[in-house]
Amino acid sequence: MAEEKECCCSHKTKERSEKEYKDMIHRLNRIEGQIRGIKGMVERDAYCTDILVQVAAVNAALNSFNKVLLANHIKTCVTNDIREGREETVDELVTVLQKLMK
């Protein structure tokens, strides 16, 4: 992993700190496990509402992941790009927010 930096974004890639990387992978691994659990429930003919409760938990976990990722993006990439005069990053952020709010 690259050395940690305050903001390590380039226009379309981002080097993440070891901590940020591990946190994201940990969250995604948990979500992946939840999805496999739902698949197993379907395969075992589990009751519909039991599956729906697990799907709601996955949705909440994905929303939490998005919130953390979005906050990190704004604090690093967006802020850095604005400082460097790349105002188009704000338009990109608005587009992403519109997609997230559908």
Biopython code that builds the backbone (N, CA, C, O; Angstrom):
import numpy as np
from Bio.PDB.StructureBuilder import StructureBuilder

atoms = [
    (1, "MET", "N", (0.853, -1.184, 0.000)),
    (1, "MET", "CA", (0.000, 0.000, 0.000)),
    (1, "MET", "C", (0.893, 1.239, 0.000)),
    (1, "MET", "O", (1.954, 1.239, 0.624)),
    (2, "ALA", "N", (0.481, 2.263, -0.676)),
    (2, "ALA", "CA", (1.246, 3.497, -0.762)),
    (2, "ALA", "C", (1.265, 4.197, 0.591)),
    (2, "ALA", "O", (0.438, 3.920, 1.460)),
    (3, "GLU", "N", (2.212, 5.101, 0.754)),
    (3, "GLU", "CA", (2.275, 5.848, 2.012)),
    (3, "GLU", "C", (1.028, 6.683, 2.191)),
    (3, "GLU", "O", (0.397, 7.096, 1.218)),
    (4, "GLU", "N", (0.675, 6.930, 3.443)),
    (4, "GLU", "CA", (-0.543, 7.699, 3.720)),
    (4, "GLU", "C", (-0.321, 9.167, 3.378)),
    (4, "GLU", "O", (0.745, 9.728, 3.631)),
    (5, "LYS", "N", (-1.341, 9.768, 2.805)),
    (5, "LYS", "CA", (-1.305, 11.182, 2.440)),
    (5, "LYS", "C", (-2.617, 11.802, 2.868)),
    (5, "LYS", "O", (-3.632, 11.114, 2.976)),
    (6, "GLU", "N", (-2.596, 13.104, 3.112)),
    (6, "GLU", "CA", (-3.829, 13.822, 3.474)),
    (6, "GLU", "C", (-4.884, 13.635, 2.403)),
    (6, "GLU", "O", (-6.015, 13.247, 2.694)),
    (7, "CYS", "N", (-4.509, 13.915, 1.157)),
    (7, "CYS", "CA", (-5.416, 13.703, 0.030)),
    (7, "CYS", "C", (-4.586, 13.127, -1.092)),
    (7, "CYS", "O", (-3.645, 13.754, -1.578)),
    (8, "CYS", "N", (-4.937, 11.955, -1.487)),
    (8, "CYS", "CA", (-4.119, 11.282, -2.485)),
    (8, "CYS", "C", (-4.958, 10.940, -3.705)),
    (8, "CYS", "O", (-4.923, 9.810, -4.192)),
    (9, "CYS", "N", (-5.705, 11.903, -4.195)),
    (9, "CYS", "CA", (-6.586, 11.680, -5.336)),
    (9, "CYS", "C", (-5.931, 12.185, -6.609)),
    (9, "CYS", "O", (-5.228, 13.196, -6.605)),
    (10, "SER", "N", (-6.165, 11.488, -7.670)),
    (10, "SER", "CA", (-5.917, 12.057, -8.979)),
    (10, "SER", "C", (-7.287, 12.118, -9.634)),
    (10, "SER", "O", (-8.288, 11.845, -8.971)),
    (11, "HIS", "N", (-7.365, 12.460, -10.884)),
    (11, "HIS", "CA", (-8.693, 12.727, -11.430)),
    (11, "HIS", "C", (-9.621, 11.517, -11.407)),
    (11, "HIS", "O", (-10.801, 11.687, -11.098)),
    (12, "LYS", "N", (-9.166, 10.330, -11.710)),
    (12, "LYS", "CA", (-10.082, 9.196, -11.768)),
    (12, "LYS", "C", (-9.622, 7.987, -10.951)),
    (12, "LYS", "O", (-10.195, 6.906, -11.089)),
    (13, "THR", "N", (-8.614, 8.143, -10.114)),
    (13, "THR", "CA", (-8.201, 7.083, -9.198)),
    (13, "THR", "C", (-7.943, 7.703, -7.837)),
    (13, "THR", "O", (-7.840, 8.923, -7.708)),
    (14, "LYS", "N", (-7.840, 6.855, -6.821)),
    (14, "LYS", "CA", (-7.547, 7.367, -5.489)),
    (14, "LYS", "C", (-6.748, 6.332, -4.715)),
    (14, "LYS", "O", (-7.173, 5.187, -4.568)),
    (15, "GLU", "N", (-5.594, 6.743, -4.226)),
    (15, "GLU", "CA", (-4.844, 5.908, -3.309)),
    (15, "GLU", "C", (-5.442, 6.128, -1.927)),
    (15, "GLU", "O", (-5.615, 7.264, -1.486)),
    (16, "ARG", "N", (-5.757, 5.027, -1.251)),
    (16, "ARG", "CA", (-6.358, 5.125, 0.077)),
    (16, "ARG", "C", (-5.339, 4.755, 1.131)),
    (16, "ARG", "O", (-4.427, 3.967, 0.883)),
    (17, "SER", "N", (-5.502, 5.333, 2.313)),
    (17, "SER", "CA", (-4.645, 4.942, 3.421)),
    (17, "SER", "C", (-4.923, 3.485, 3.757)),
    (17, "SER", "O", (-5.971, 2.946, 3.403)),
    (18, "GLU", "N", (-3.989, 2.861, 4.434)),
    (18, "GLU", "CA", (-4.160, 1.462, 4.843)),
    (18, "GLU", "C", (-5.424, 1.292, 5.674)),
    (18, "GLU", "O", (-6.164, 0.326, 5.490)),
    (19, "LYS", "N", (-5.676, 2.229, 6.592)),
    (19, "LYS", "CA", (-6.856, 2.161, 7.460)),
    (19, "LYS", "C", (-8.150, 2.262, 6.644)),
    (19, "LYS", "O", (-9.074, 1.473, 6.840)),
    (20, "GLU", "N", (-8.210, 3.231, 5.736)),
    (20, "GLU", "CA", (-9.411, 3.410, 4.911)),
    (20, "GLU", "C", (-9.643, 2.175, 4.043)),
    (20, "GLU", "O", (-10.772, 1.700, 3.919)),
    (21, "TYR", "N", (-8.576, 1.661, 3.448)),
    (21, "TYR", "CA", (-8.680, 0.476, 2.601)),
    (21, "TYR", "C", (-9.209, -0.715, 3.403)),
    (21, "TYR", "O", (-10.150, -1.384, 2.976)),
    (22, "LYS", "N", (-8.608, -0.976, 4.558)),
    (22, "LYS", "CA", (-9.022, -2.121, 5.373)),
    (22, "LYS", "C", (-10.468, -1.976, 5.842)),
    (22, "LYS", "O", (-11.207, -2.960, 5.874)),
    (23, "ASP", "N", (-10.876, -0.765, 6.206)),
    (23, "ASP", "CA", (-12.255, -0.536, 6.645)),
    (23, "ASP", "C", (-13.235, -0.829, 5.514)),
    (23, "ASP", "O", (-14.259, -1.478, 5.727)),
    (24, "MET", "N", (-12.923, -0.354, 4.323)),
    (24, "MET", "CA", (-13.815, -0.574, 3.185)),
    (24, "MET", "C", (-13.920, -2.059, 2.847)),
    (24, "MET", "O", (-15.016, -2.573, 2.624)),
    (25, "ILE", "N", (-12.781, -2.743, 2.810)),
    (25, "ILE", "CA", (-12.778, -4.171, 2.489)),
    (25, "ILE", "C", (-13.528, -4.957, 3.566)),
    (25, "ILE", "O", (-14.272, -5.886, 3.250)),
    (26, "HIS", "N", (-13.338, -4.593, 4.825)),
    (26, "HIS", "CA", (-14.045, -5.265, 5.925)),
    (26, "HIS", "C", (-15.558, -5.111, 5.758)),
    (26, "HIS", "O", (-16.301, -6.086, 5.872)),
    (27, "ARG", "N", (-16.005, -3.901, 5.492)),
    (27, "ARG", "CA", (-17.440, -3.656, 5.291)),
    (27, "ARG", "C", (-17.978, -4.449, 4.107)),
    (27, "ARG", "O", (-19.046, -5.055, 4.190)),
    (28, "LEU", "N", (-17.235, -4.443, 3.008)),
    (28, "LEU", "CA", (-17.685, -5.160, 1.813)),
    (28, "LEU", "C", (-17.706, -6.673, 2.038)),
    (28, "LEU", "O", (-18.602, -7.360, 1.548)),
    (29, "ASN", "N", (-16.732, -7.188, 2.769)),
    (29, "ASN", "CA", (-16.735, -8.623, 3.083)),
    (29, "ASN", "C", (-17.950, -9.003, 3.913)),
    (29, "ASN", "O", (-18.547, -10.059, 3.699)),
    (30, "ARG", "N", (-18.321, -8.141, 4.864)),
    (30, "ARG", "CA", (-19.510, -8.412, 5.674)),
    (30, "ARG", "C", (-20.766, -8.388, 4.813)),
    (30, "ARG", "O", (-21.637, -9.245, 4.962)),
    (31, "ILE", "N", (-20.863, -7.413, 3.917)),
    (31, "ILE", "CA", (-22.023, -7.326, 3.020)),
    (31, "ILE", "C", (-22.078, -8.550, 2.115)),
    (31, "ILE", "O", (-23.148, -9.116, 1.890)),
    (32, "GLU", "N", (-20.932, -8.952, 1.604)),
    (32, "GLU", "CA", (-20.873, -10.137, 0.751)),
    (32, "GLU", "C", (-21.364, -11.367, 1.517)),
    (32, "GLU", "O", (-22.095, -12.192, 0.970)),
    (33, "GLY", "N", (-20.965, -11.484, 2.767)),
    (33, "GLY", "CA", (-21.439, -12.592, 3.598)),
    (33, "GLY", "C", (-22.942, -12.543, 3.818)),
    (33, "GLY", "O", (-23.615, -13.574, 3.809)),
    (34, "GLN", "N", (-23.463, -11.339, 4.018)),
    (34, "GLN", "CA", (-24.913, -11.196, 4.178)),
    (34, "GLN", "C", (-25.643, -11.639, 2.910)),
    (34, "GLN", "O", (-26.675, -12.304, 2.992)),
    (35, "ILE", "N", (-25.124, -11.279, 1.755)),
    (35, "ILE", "CA", (-25.737, -11.662, 0.477)),
    (35, "ILE", "C", (-25.723, -13.181, 0.325)),
    (35, "ILE", "O", (-26.717, -13.785, -0.077)),
    (36, "ARG", "N", (-24.582, -13.791, 0.651)),
    (36, "ARG", "CA", (-24.522, -15.259, 0.585)),
    (36, "ARG", "C", (-25.536, -15.888, 1.546)),
    (36, "ARG", "O", (-26.139, -16.916, 1.237)),
    (37, "GLY", "N", (-25.717, -15.265, 2.706)),
    (37, "GLY", "CA", (-26.710, -15.763, 3.658)),
    (37, "GLY", "C", (-28.119, -15.686, 3.095)),
    (37, "GLY", "O", (-28.913, -16.608, 3.283)),
    (38, "ILE", "N", (-28.436, -14.606, 2.412)),
    (38, "ILE", "CA", (-29.761, -14.462, 1.784)),
    (38, "ILE", "C", (-29.935, -15.520, 0.699)),
    (38, "ILE", "O", (-30.997, -16.134, 0.591)),
    (39, "LYS", "N", (-28.908, -15.730, -0.094)),
    (39, "LYS", "CA", (-28.980, -16.758, -1.137)),
    (39, "LYS", "C", (-29.266, -18.113, -0.500)),
    (39, "LYS", "O", (-30.091, -18.877, -1.004)),
    (40, "GLY", "N", (-28.593, -18.411, 0.598)),
    (40, "GLY", "CA", (-28.827, -19.665, 1.299)),
    (40, "GLY", "C", (-30.246, -19.769, 1.826)),
    (40, "GLY", "O", (-30.843, -20.845, 1.807)),
    (41, "MET", "N", (-30.784, -18.656, 2.294)),
    (41, "MET", "CA", (-32.172, -18.659, 2.779)),
    (41, "MET", "C", (-33.130, -19.002, 1.645)),
    (41, "MET", "O", (-34.066, -19.780, 1.831)),
    (42, "VAL", "N", (-32.896, -18.420, 0.472)),
    (42, "VAL", "CA", (-33.750, -18.714, -0.684)),
    (42, "VAL", "C", (-33.622, -20.189, -1.059)),
    (42, "VAL", "O", (-34.618, -20.859, -1.330)),
    (43, "GLU", "N", (-32.386, -20.683, -1.070)),
    (43, "GLU", "CA", (-32.164, -22.089, -1.413)),
    (43, "GLU", "C", (-32.837, -23.037, -0.419)),
    (43, "GLU", "O", (-33.243, -24.137, -0.792)),
    (44, "ARG", "N", (-32.958, -22.618, 0.842)),
    (44, "ARG", "CA", (-33.598, -23.443, 1.880)),
    (44, "ARG", "C", (-35.092, -23.166, 2.007)),
    (44, "ARG", "O", (-35.746, -23.659, 2.926)),
    (45, "ASP", "N", (-35.627, -22.373, 1.077)),
    (45, "ASP", "CA", (-37.053, -22.031, 1.095)),
    (45, "ASP", "C", (-37.476, -21.332, 2.380)),
    (45, "ASP", "O", (-38.528, -21.641, 2.940)),
    (46, "ALA", "N", (-36.668, -20.402, 2.845)),
    (46, "ALA", "CA", (-36.996, -19.647, 4.060)),
    (46, "ALA", "C", (-38.250, -18.806, 3.831)),
    (46, "ALA", "O", (-38.617, -18.495, 2.697)),
    (47, "TYR", "N", (-38.881, -18.458, 4.915)),
    (47, "TYR", "CA", (-40.107, -17.658, 4.879)),
    (47, "TYR", "C", (-39.798, -16.267, 4.325)),
    (47, "TYR", "O", (-38.757, -15.684, 4.629)),
    (48, "CYS", "N", (-40.707, -15.749, 3.516)),
    (48, "CYS", "CA", (-40.494, -14.476, 2.798)),
    (48, "CYS", "C", (-40.088, -13.331, 3.716)),
    (48, "CYS", "O", (-39.130, -12.612, 3.434)),
    (49, "THR", "N", (-40.816, -13.164, 4.810)),
    (49, "THR", "CA", (-40.510, -12.011, 5.671)),
    (49, "THR", "C", (-39.134, -12.140, 6.316)),
    (49, "THR", "O", (-38.483, -11.128, 6.578)),
    (50, "ASP", "N", (-38.681, -13.355, 6.576)),
    (50, "ASP", "CA", (-37.336, -13.542, 7.126)),
    (50, "ASP", "C", (-36.286, -13.090, 6.113)),
    (50, "ASP", "O", (-35.288, -12.468, 6.476)),
    (51, "ILE", "N", (-36.517, -13.404, 4.855)),
    (51, "ILE", "CA", (-35.599, -12.963, 3.795)),
    (51, "ILE", "C", (-35.653, -11.445, 3.663)),
    (51, "ILE", "O", (-34.615, -10.794, 3.547)),
    (52, "LEU", "N", (-36.845, -10.884, 3.679)),
    (52, "LEU", "CA", (-36.993, -9.429, 3.547)),
    (52, "LEU", "C", (-36.260, -8.681, 4.656)),
    (52, "LEU", "O", (-35.666, -7.632, 4.407)),
    (53, "VAL", "N", (-36.296, -9.207, 5.866)),
    (53, "VAL", "CA", (-35.581, -8.571, 6.983)),
    (53, "VAL", "C", (-34.082, -8.575, 6.709)),
    (53, "VAL", "O", (-33.401, -7.587, 6.983)),
    (54, "GLN", "N", (-33.565, -9.669, 6.175)),
    (54, "GLN", "CA", (-32.137, -9.743, 5.854)),
    (54, "GLN", "C", (-31.770, -8.821, 4.695)),
    (54, "GLN", "O", (-30.694, -8.223, 4.694)),
    (55, "VAL", "N", (-32.658, -8.702, 3.710)),
    (55, "VAL", "CA", (-32.422, -7.771, 2.601)),
    (55, "VAL", "C", (-32.380, -6.335, 3.124)),
    (55, "VAL", "O", (-31.557, -5.533, 2.682)),
    (56, "ALA", "N", (-33.260, -6.018, 4.054)),
    (56, "ALA", "CA", (-33.249, -4.678, 4.654)),
    (56, "ALA", "C", (-31.928, -4.425, 5.377)),
    (56, "ALA", "O", (-31.402, -3.313, 5.331)),
    (57, "ALA", "N", (-31.394, -5.435, 6.035)),
    (57, "ALA", "CA", (-30.105, -5.291, 6.727)),
    (57, "ALA", "C", (-28.980, -5.041, 5.723)),
    (57, "ALA", "O", (-28.086, -4.236, 5.986)),
    (58, "VAL", "N", (-29.014, -5.720, 4.581)),
    (58, "VAL", "CA", (-28.009, -5.499, 3.538)),
    (58, "VAL", "C", (-28.131, -4.082, 2.982)),
    (58, "VAL", "O", (-27.125, -3.402, 2.779)),
    (59, "ASN", "N", (-29.357, -3.641, 2.738)),
    (59, "ASN", "CA", (-29.564, -2.268, 2.246)),
    (59, "ASN", "C", (-29.003, -1.253, 3.231)),
    (59, "ASN", "O", (-28.369, -0.280, 2.825)),
    (60, "ALA", "N", (-29.232, -1.472, 4.521)),
    (60, "ALA", "CA", (-28.707, -0.557, 5.545)),
    (60, "ALA", "C", (-27.176, -0.578, 5.540)),
    (60, "ALA", "O", (-26.539, 0.467, 5.675)),
    (61, "ALA", "N", (-26.590, -1.763, 5.384)),
    (61, "ALA", "CA", (-25.130, -1.861, 5.350)),
    (61, "ALA", "C", (-24.559, -1.158, 4.119)),
    (61, "ALA", "O", (-23.533, -0.484, 4.215)),
    (62, "LEU", "N", (-25.209, -1.306, 2.969)),
    (62, "LEU", "CA", (-24.758, -0.613, 1.758)),
    (62, "LEU", "C", (-24.901, 0.901, 1.901)),
    (62, "LEU", "O", (-24.024, 1.651, 1.472)),
    (63, "ASN", "N", (-25.998, 1.351, 2.501)),
    (63, "ASN", "CA", (-26.177, 2.788, 2.734)),
    (63, "ASN", "C", (-25.095, 3.327, 3.660)),
    (63, "ASN", "O", (-24.577, 4.423, 3.445)),
    (64, "SER", "N", (-24.756, 2.563, 4.681)),
    (64, "SER", "CA", (-23.693, 2.975, 5.593)),
    (64, "SER", "C", (-22.356, 3.051, 4.858)),
    (64, "SER", "O", (-21.589, 3.995, 5.049)),
    (65, "PHE", "N", (-22.084, 2.062, 4.025)),
    (65, "PHE", "CA", (-20.860, 2.072, 3.217)),
    (65, "PHE", "C", (-20.818, 3.319, 2.335)),
    (65, "PHE", "O", (-19.796, 4.001, 2.253)),
    (66, "ASN", "N", (-21.943, 3.607, 1.675)),
    (66, "ASN", "CA", (-22.013, 4.788, 0.815)),
    (66, "ASN", "C", (-21.763, 6.075, 1.591)),
    (66, "ASN", "O", (-21.067, 6.966, 1.103)),
    (67, "LYS", "N", (-22.318, 6.181, 2.782)),
    (67, "LYS", "CA", (-22.129, 7.395, 3.586)),
    (67, "LYS", "C", (-20.663, 7.612, 3.927)),
    (67, "LYS", "O", (-20.153, 8.728, 3.821)),
    (68, "VAL", "N", (-19.990, 6.552, 4.333)),
    (68, "VAL", "CA", (-18.570, 6.659, 4.676)),
    (68, "VAL", "C", (-17.754, 7.009, 3.439)),
    (68, "VAL", "O", (-16.900, 7.894, 3.485)),
    (69, "LEU", "N", (-18.015, 6.314, 2.331)),
    (69, "LEU", "CA", (-17.277, 6.576, 1.098)),
    (69, "LEU", "C", (-17.521, 7.995, 0.591)),
    (69, "LEU", "O", (-16.587, 8.674, 0.165)),
    (70, "LEU", "N", (-18.767, 8.437, 0.636)),
    (70, "LEU", "CA", (-19.098, 9.791, 0.189)),
    (70, "LEU", "C", (-18.423, 10.848, 1.057)),
    (70, "LEU", "O", (-17.884, 11.827, 0.542)),
    (71, "ALA", "N", (-18.453, 10.652, 2.359)),
    (71, "ALA", "CA", (-17.799, 11.611, 3.264)),
    (71, "ALA", "C", (-16.306, 11.686, 2.978)),
    (71, "ALA", "O", (-15.744, 12.779, 2.907)),
    (72, "ASN", "N", (-15.662, 10.541, 2.812)),
    (72, "ASN", "CA", (-14.229, 10.532, 2.492)),
    (72, "ASN", "C", (-13.965, 11.200, 1.150)),
    (72, "ASN", "O", (-12.982, 11.924, 0.994)),
    (73, "HIS", "N", (-14.835, 10.957, 0.191)),
    (73, "HIS", "CA", (-14.674, 11.560, -1.139)),
    (73, "HIS", "C", (-14.752, 13.091, -1.058)),
    (73, "HIS", "O", (-13.934, 13.795, -1.650)),
    (74, "ILE", "N", (-15.736, 13.586, -0.325)),
    (74, "ILE", "CA", (-15.889, 15.039, -0.203)),
    (74, "ILE", "C", (-14.699, 15.649, 0.534)),
    (74, "ILE", "O", (-14.175, 16.687, 0.130)),
    (75, "LYS", "N", (-14.276, 14.996, 1.621)),
    (75, "LYS", "CA", (-13.174, 15.528, 2.438)),
    (75, "LYS", "C", (-11.839, 15.506, 1.710)),
    (75, "LYS", "O", (-10.956, 16.305, 2.021)),
    (76, "THR", "N", (-11.677, 14.611, 0.752)),
    (76, "THR", "CA", (-10.382, 14.502, 0.088)),
    (76, "THR", "C", (-10.476, 14.932, -1.371)),
    (76, "THR", "O", (-10.021, 16.020, -1.723)),
    (77, "CYS", "N", (-11.047, 14.112, -2.205)),
    (77, "CYS", "CA", (-11.041, 14.358, -3.656)),
    (77, "CYS", "C", (-11.717, 15.672, -4.038)),
    (77, "CYS", "O", (-11.138, 16.484, -4.759)),
    (78, "VAL", "N", (-12.937, 15.878, -3.557)),
    (78, "VAL", "CA", (-13.688, 17.075, -3.945)),
    (78, "VAL", "C", (-12.981, 18.329, -3.441)),
    (78, "VAL", "O", (-12.790, 19.285, -4.192)),
    (79, "THR", "N", (-12.598, 18.321, -2.178)),
    (79, "THR", "CA", (-11.923, 19.482, -1.593)),
    (79, "THR", "C", (-10.633, 19.794, -2.331)),
    (79, "THR", "O", (-10.359, 20.950, -2.652)),
    (80, "ASN", "N", (-9.840, 18.766, -2.599)),
    (80, "ASN", "CA", (-8.571, 18.964, -3.301)),
    (80, "ASN", "C", (-8.799, 19.482, -4.715)),
    (80, "ASN", "O", (-8.108, 20.399, -5.158)),
    (81, "ASP", "N", (-9.760, 18.903, -5.427)),
    (81, "ASP", "CA", (-10.025, 19.354, -6.794)),
    (81, "ASP", "C", (-10.486, 20.806, -6.831)),
    (81, "ASP", "O", (-10.079, 21.553, -7.721)),
    (82, "ILE", "N", (-11.318, 21.219, -5.892)),
    (82, "ILE", "CA", (-11.770, 22.611, -5.850)),
    (82, "ILE", "C", (-10.579, 23.530, -5.606)),
    (82, "ILE", "O", (-10.446, 24.564, -6.260)),
    (83, "ARG", "N", (-9.710, 23.153, -4.662)),
    (83, "ARG", "CA", (-8.511, 23.960, -4.392)),
    (83, "ARG", "C", (-7.630, 24.098, -5.627)),
    (83, "ARG", "O", (-6.977, 25.122, -5.828)),
    (84, "GLU", "N", (-7.620, 23.042, -6.462)),
    (84, "GLU", "CA", (-6.784, 23.057, -7.661)),
    (84, "GLU", "C", (-7.516, 23.606, -8.882)),
    (84, "GLU", "O", (-6.997, 23.560, -9.998)),
    (85, "GLY", "N", (-8.741, 24.134, -8.660)),
    (85, "GLY", "CA", (-9.466, 24.781, -9.743)),
    (85, "GLY", "C", (-10.282, 23.862, -10.622)),
    (85, "GLY", "O", (-10.786, 24.293, -11.659)),
    (86, "ARG", "N", (-10.425, 22.614, -10.239)),
    (86, "ARG", "CA", (-11.219, 21.675, -11.035)),
    (86, "ARG", "C", (-12.666, 21.693, -10.552)),
    (86, "ARG", "O", (-13.121, 20.784, -9.858)),
    (87, "GLU", "N", (-13.364, 22.736, -10.933)),
    (87, "GLU", "CA", (-14.745, 22.946, -10.488)),
    (87, "GLU", "C", (-15.709, 21.889, -11.030)),
    (87, "GLU", "O", (-16.792, 21.706, -10.475)),
    (88, "GLU", "N", (-15.334, 21.193, -12.104)),
    (88, "GLU", "CA", (-16.205, 20.170, -12.673)),
    (88, "GLU", "C", (-16.459, 19.025, -11.691)),
    (88, "GLU", "O", (-17.413, 18.263, -11.848)),
    (89, "THR", "N", (-15.606, 18.912, -10.688)),
    (89, "THR", "CA", (-15.802, 17.882, -9.670)),
    (89, "THR", "C", (-17.088, 18.129, -8.888)),
    (89, "THR", "O", (-17.721, 17.177, -8.433)),
    (90, "VAL", "N", (-17.480, 19.372, -8.724)),
    (90, "VAL", "CA", (-18.738, 19.681, -8.036)),
    (90, "VAL", "C", (-19.908, 19.166, -8.859)),
    (90, "VAL", "O", (-20.846, 18.587, -8.312)),
    (91, "ASP", "N", (-19.858, 19.371, -10.174)),
    (91, "ASP", "CA", (-20.919, 18.844, -11.042)),
    (91, "ASP", "C", (-20.977, 17.323, -10.962)),
    (91, "ASP", "O", (-22.060, 16.740, -10.914)),
    (92, "GLU", "N", (-19.815, 16.684, -10.948)),
    (92, "GLU", "CA", (-19.756, 15.229, -10.815)),
    (92, "GLU", "C", (-20.381, 14.783, -9.491)),
    (92, "GLU", "O", (-21.121, 13.800, -9.454)),
    (93, "LEU", "N", (-20.085, 15.502, -8.411)),
    (93, "LEU", "CA", (-20.655, 15.191, -7.098)),
    (93, "LEU", "C", (-22.169, 15.338, -7.112)),
    (93, "LEU", "O", (-22.875, 14.486, -6.572)),
    (94, "VAL", "N", (-22.672, 16.390, -7.712)),
    (94, "VAL", "CA", (-24.125, 16.603, -7.797)),
    (94, "VAL", "C", (-24.777, 15.450, -8.557)),
    (94, "VAL", "O", (-25.822, 14.946, -8.145)),
    (95, "THR", "N", (-24.172, 15.034, -9.654)),
    (95, "THR", "CA", (-24.709, 13.899, -10.434)),
    (95, "THR", "C", (-24.748, 12.637, -9.603)),
    (95, "THR", "O", (-25.738, 11.906, -9.628)),
    (96, "VAL", "N", (-23.672, 12.369, -8.858)),
    (96, "VAL", "CA", (-23.632, 11.177, -8.005)),
    (96, "VAL", "C", (-24.697, 11.260, -6.916)),
    (96, "VAL", "O", (-25.381, 10.274, -6.643)),
    (97, "LEU", "N", (-24.843, 12.421, -6.294)),
    (97, "LEU", "CA", (-25.854, 12.583, -5.245)),
    (97, "LEU", "C", (-27.253, 12.345, -5.798)),
    (97, "LEU", "O", (-28.088, 11.737, -5.128)),
    (98, "GLN", "N", (-27.517, 12.819, -7.013)),
    (98, "GLN", "CA", (-28.832, 12.584, -7.622)),
    (98, "GLN", "C", (-29.076, 11.099, -7.834)),
    (98, "GLN", "O", (-30.195, 10.625, -7.631)),
    (99, "LYS", "N", (-28.051, 10.352, -8.239)),
    (99, "LYS", "CA", (-28.197, 8.913, -8.425)),
    (99, "LYS", "C", (-28.422, 8.204, -7.086)),
    (99, "LYS", "O", (-29.206, 7.260, -6.999)),
    (100, "LEU", "N", (-27.730, 8.666, -6.053)),
    (100, "LEU", "CA", (-27.866, 8.050, -4.726)),
    (100, "LEU", "C", (-29.229, 8.294, -4.105)),
    (100, "LEU", "O", (-29.686, 7.506, -3.277)),
    (101, "MET", "N", (-29.883, 9.382, -4.499)),
    (101, "MET", "CA", (-31.147, 9.766, -3.882)),
    (101, "MET", "C", (-32.360, 9.264, -4.638)),
    (101, "MET", "O", (-33.478, 9.653, -4.301)),
    (102, "LYS", "N", (-32.195, 8.425, -5.637)),
    (102, "LYS", "CA", (-33.332, 7.896, -6.393)),
    (102, "LYS", "C", (-34.141, 6.942, -5.546)),
    (102, "LYS", "O", (-35.140, 6.396, -6.014)),
]
sb = StructureBuilder()
sb.init_structure("model")
sb.init_model(0)
sb.init_chain("A")
sb.init_seg("    ")
for serial, (resi, resn, name, xyz) in enumerate(atoms, 1):
    if name == "N":
        sb.init_residue(resn, " ", resi, " ")
    sb.init_atom(name, np.array(xyz, "f"), 0.0, 1.0, " ", f" {name:<3s}", serial, name[0])
structure = sb.get_structure()
